[in-house]
């Protein structure tokens, strides 16, 4: 039977990482909101192929921001769940 090794968790550090991840998600959401608010104004400055290129690029921008926000939320939840699980195991 293998020996058990107790590894103390650094919960404040893990919580700090989760907070930093959340900041990335908040930034991505702010960029997305600002982009959407400016989309029509920007669109008015382009015509023809340039307008189509702008729309294609903007759609990609929205997708990247939405993916980033989703991944960040999952990462933050994973950190918080992991911290809770480790603390629960430590108390047993």
Buried (B, 14 or more C-beta within 10 A) or exposed (E): EEEEEEEEBEEEEBEEBBEEBBEBBEBBBEBBEEBEEEBEEEEEEEEEEEBEEBEEEBEEBBEEBEEBBEBBEEBBEEBEEEBEEBEEEEEE
